[in-house]
Amino acid sequence: MTSSVPLRPFGKGLVWAPTGSEASAFDKMTIAEMGISERSLMECAGRSAAHVLQEMFPRGDVAVVLGSGNNGGDGLVLARTLQAWGRKTKLFIPGKFPRMSDLDHGWHLQIDETEFSFGNVSVIVDAILGTGVKGKPRQKQAEAIRAINHSGCPVFSLDIPSGLDGDTGRSLGAVVSADVTVAFGWPKLGSLLKEGRTKSGRLIATEIGFPPASQANFSAAIATPHWAMRTRPTRRDDSHKNTVGSLLLVAGQAGMAGAAVLSAKAALRGGLGQIRIVSDSSNRGIIQSTVPEAIFLASDYPEQITNAVDKSDAIAIGPGLGCSAENGRLLNLICGCPGDIPLVLDADGLNMATKGMGPTIEEWTSKREVLLTPHLGEMVRISGVTSHDIDSDRLGVTKSFAEATGATVLLKGLPSMVVPPKGIALLDSMGSSDLAAAGMGDLLTGFAGALLAQGLKPACAGALSLYMVGRAAVNTGLGPSLIPTDILPKLAEVWQEEGSGETDLDLPFVVFDQDVPR
């Protein structure tokens, strides 16, 4: 059985993921302040998309459905370019002709007057609506979108599928279901969220001459293979166990030793020098026999625990811990210890923070950097925001909560995202439904704790953990039959990987390529 995600997404460096609004503002800034003409950007966009289309669909006639705005201008350049290369193209106009009609450069392109009867074409290009559009498609545009979706032909969208909100990934009404989307500059955030993940199909981004972007321009980026390889911690030749990180893991109530074991083993695979596990005393035999590398500390020995905090470089709390008055006292003890070592707070660590059974999130963040790792249900509990509102604007809600609490938030989902109180959000590029199994979160907590212990900031530790665990899952090749223990031995392989990922497009201007399953 093969995995349901591609072997490895391709991304050169840090790949931004602007919202539609941010992308439109950057377009205007580029034109107004950099002296780069709108016509030049359209020319580069249309020609780059034509190159990608020619690589992927090299034969047959091409139908191009043009809107009246900039997206239609990009499509007109694509159509003209393909015709100049000897491809037969037909134009379909659901409204007004693109305002820059002279972009055809004198090539006489066939305009089909039929009601979107595409006939025998090899691919349909969707160039109706771009990222700056707000509100649902107009009647004629909606008719064209429905005709595209019912054509039975491969669909190739420019920048973003028409009808998709570039900020949230939600449908604005009728929306194109694309097989391939070629984004200009960078993939748009909406293409990675909600309906956008499936409506965009294979998502490719091309460089078209934009100036460099920064955190001042965009609020999110994608954790690509290149970013991951550049971010992972490295060891000096003279390193020893006390210089490569020590983690204190608080996990496992009675009968839940498995969560502690999974988390500890993932931490050790994360390059950790040493680990101490605080757990219920009844778990000692299981933990010491399955994780012989760990030092075991019974949770009812406070003096040993305070000494362990003092010797640690990071703390991870929560897997299988359970919510009890005893554990509340344990967490209060740890929170009150001197020092400011960073913390991963997961599962029952989060639940207890909202139940008044231990330190609140704000108490944890008052003296240390904190990475929270909630799934949707836990996010509802800790934020007080409804699941519907979170699902409608995952990035916005998570950003607000991170700013309010001072914690970095790793919100699990598809895609998972890591949002710091200040700075850019990082979106996972490796997650899939293959990871929907109990115990995966325990792996993530342990691995993130190991990275914190080695000096990574919470946002980098969270995003790198998502990438490494997700990539190791793909390497198993087990698909939906995957279980957490399958991932552990594959983590070592991921440490050895190099490069920017994999793409079969031999085009130097392609900066991102990810095939998202439907």
Secondary structure, 3 states (H helix, E strand, C coil): CCCCCCCCCEECCCEECCCHHHHHHHHHHHHHHCCCCHHHHHHHHHHHHHHHHHHHCCCCCEEEEECCCHHHHHHHHHHHHHHHCCCCEEEECCCCCCCCHHHHCCCCCEECCCCCCCCCCCEEEEECCCCCCCCCCCHHHHHHHHHHHCCCCCEEEECCCCCECCCCCCECCCCCCCCEEEEECCCCHHHHCCHHHHHCCEEEEECCCCCCCCCCCCCEEEECHHHHHHHCCCCCCCCCCCCCCEEEEECCCCCCHHHHHHHHHHHHHCCCCEEEEEECHHHHHHHHHHCCCCEEEECCCHHHHHHHHHHCCEEEECCCCCCCHHHHHHHHHHHCCCCCCCEEECCHHHHHHHHCCCCCHHHHHCCCCEEECCCHHHHHHHHCCCHHHHHHCHHHHHHHHHHHHCCEEEECCCCCEEECCCCCEEEECCCCHHHCCCCHHHHHHHHHHHHHHCCCCHHHHHHHHHHHHHHHHHHHCCHHHCCHHHHHHHHHHHHHCCCCCCCCCCCCCEEEEEECCC
